[in-house]
């Protein structure tokens, strides 16, 4: 690269910003001198970048600039493209600003050398910056004289730029622009540039950095020409995404992370989120410790609505008909039931995927720091968040989504919306939602006493509207049959799930420290999360290995298909199905075939435990159990004595083997004679458990 005219401009005064025009030139011998002559009268200095022209443009520029102190020329030995030309000029200007030769408030003007930018319009553009407080103004070209393809392409790119920049664009490809030098120089830190992409990249970068940009000054186009192609449009569209990402990830890059991490991080983020959501969506039934009851409730509700014209409050096929339809997740379950005829079981998986991605988005609304990809990554690798996703804690994730949206609405004083979202938060998971919302509101009231009245006005109607929700939750058999187990499970859930509900607030609070100590925190997060996924996903198998994330690597299979087709299966009878908690798809299939399950899917309801004969007799009589199905996988996992007890009943002619799976995967016991000989208690509390 060669330069001529080494004379630098005088130091500017603060009152009147200087005007520096940047003119890229490539094979413009017919117009370049005329354009430069017209600009010379309007600006203080001109920087010309000759981009390896093959015509006489270079010699014309040399001749024109030789005796002009206001001219500065940069020559490329070969054609490097418009983006490289602008970058070279802007870096020269950045050097002048750093040296104090130019002010950050001076105006940088970009003008094409082909004559399509009328200098008479320059004053209108500059006034947008000098008089109206904008940091940049991009001319909106009048393209009415161009063909439909050009106008359509321009409109599509303008819409695309609006999406990634966060402001409304009408013409993002215009090269007729005015910038304040300071914002433009800062934008160079996030600029890449390829062929013609400089204009669109800078247009996306500046608004994302918080600068004001105008794009509504309409200018005519006296010379109708275009060198861009459809390929260039595709490149520009991709370049805008890259520019958006460089600002998003690069602006707050932790100090202890290498520069390359800005490029690697998007892949990690996308892979983490895509793996979580994609793994759930890859199968219609995702196997996990908390998944199947969601499929069962949504299917049953949908079946009753569309095939029986009923809106049931109880599920006749669960716990002898005692189970409530909405122990939680009222709105998500209802949404799933209404769309179930379209997507089938995929409905539940799809709703879970929406909740996972929506929660990440909503966390950014609740706390702006969560829009920073570095903080999003820490949120995603939180072991407790991963547990909620892969254990398929459907109600919890929907509760979190509504909770973060509630926080955003409440802090923006959108009272009616906040009240609705608070109701949705608690109705999605009454226990978790009540506690997290209560803790948040208590802390907020302590910090903002002037809003206590608003809180009261919010909580009274929401509390009244939640009465039927709490009633349904407390009516769930699992709550009443084993209160101690319910309390233990609730406390454990509140602690683990509350930790990731609090994550956006904690990350926001310690963000300055994290930006200095990000690498060790990231390492610990990755290690703990990876260990949890490996152990709970069934990657490593060992005796009694936990596998609550079974669906990560395994698919559901109908091991009972032959039994359901056999005469030994009796719809309408009550079955106790013993299978590992992360593989309860068998219980769901029993329901689908018309069997009544003796219990709900909740851990507190399944009563997986050792028994003596009196306990077992009292329990099975209370539940009116007709058949017990024992999976070999369940016996290998838990090593309880129920299988031995059933075999003892068979040997005593108090039970019989109704069906044996030919592949040895399960055995079905008929225990009706045994149950008939027991006195049925009026409540489970009367059993000596």
Secondary structure as GFF3:
##gff-version 3
##sequence-region A 1 689
A	DSSP	beta_strand	2	4	.	.	.	ID=ss1
A	DSSP	beta_strand	19	25	.	.	.	ID=ss2
A	DSSP	alpha_helix	32	40	.	.	.	ID=ss3
A	DSSP	beta_strand	45	51	.	.	.	ID=ss4
A	DSSP	alpha_helix	57	65	.	.	.	ID=ss5
A	DSSP	beta_strand	71	76	.	.	.	ID=ss6
A	DSSP	alpha_helix	82	98	.	.	.	ID=ss7
A	DSSP	beta_strand	107	110	.	.	.	ID=ss8
A	DSSP	three_ten_helix	119	121	.	.	.	ID=ss9
A	DSSP	alpha_helix	122	130	.	.	.	ID=ss10
A	DSSP	beta_strand	136	138	.	.	.	ID=ss11
A	DSSP	beta_strand	140	141	.	.	.	ID=ss12
A	DSSP	alpha_helix	148	165	.	.	.	ID=ss13
A	DSSP	beta_strand	177	180	.	.	.	ID=ss14
A	DSSP	alpha_helix	181	187	.	.	.	ID=ss15
A	DSSP	three_ten_helix	188	190	.	.	.	ID=ss16
A	DSSP	alpha_helix	198	208	.	.	.	ID=ss17
A	DSSP	beta_strand	213	214	.	.	.	ID=ss18
A	DSSP	beta_strand	218	219	.	.	.	ID=ss19
A	DSSP	alpha_helix	230	250	.	.	.	ID=ss20
A	DSSP	alpha_helix	261	281	.	.	.	ID=ss21
A	DSSP	alpha_helix	292	308	.	.	.	ID=ss22
A	DSSP	three_ten_helix	319	321	.	.	.	ID=ss23
A	DSSP	alpha_helix	330	343	.	.	.	ID=ss24
A	DSSP	alpha_helix	346	366	.	.	.	ID=ss25
A	DSSP	three_ten_helix	368	371	.	.	.	ID=ss26
A	DSSP	alpha_helix	373	380	.	.	.	ID=ss27
A	DSSP	alpha_helix	383	390	.	.	.	ID=ss28
A	DSSP	alpha_helix	394	411	.	.	.	ID=ss29
A	DSSP	alpha_helix	415	428	.	.	.	ID=ss30
A	DSSP	alpha_helix	430	447	.	.	.	ID=ss31
A	DSSP	three_ten_helix	449	451	.	.	.	ID=ss32
A	DSSP	alpha_helix	452	465	.	.	.	ID=ss33
A	DSSP	alpha_helix	467	474	.	.	.	ID=ss34
A	DSSP	alpha_helix	477	481	.	.	.	ID=ss35
A	DSSP	alpha_helix	483	501	.	.	.	ID=ss36
A	DSSP	alpha_helix	503	509	.	.	.	ID=ss37
A	DSSP	alpha_helix	511	514	.	.	.	ID=ss38
A	DSSP	alpha_helix	518	536	.	.	.	ID=ss39
A	DSSP	three_ten_helix	550	552	.	.	.	ID=ss40
A	DSSP	alpha_helix	561	565	.	.	.	ID=ss41
A	DSSP	beta_strand	574	578	.	.	.	ID=ss42
A	DSSP	three_ten_helix	581	583	.	.	.	ID=ss43
A	DSSP	alpha_helix	585	592	.	.	.	ID=ss44
A	DSSP	beta_strand	596	597	.	.	.	ID=ss45
A	DSSP	alpha_helix	603	606	.	.	.	ID=ss46
A	DSSP	alpha_helix	613	622	.	.	.	ID=ss47
A	DSSP	beta_strand	627	631	.	.	.	ID=ss48
A	DSSP	alpha_helix	632	638	.	.	.	ID=ss49
A	DSSP	alpha_helix	642	651	.	.	.	ID=ss50
A	DSSP	beta_strand	656	660	.	.	.	ID=ss51
A	DSSP	beta_strand	666	670	.	.	.	ID=ss52
A	DSSP	alpha_helix	672	676	.	.	.	ID=ss53
A	DSSP	three_ten_helix	684	686	.	.	.	ID=ss54
###
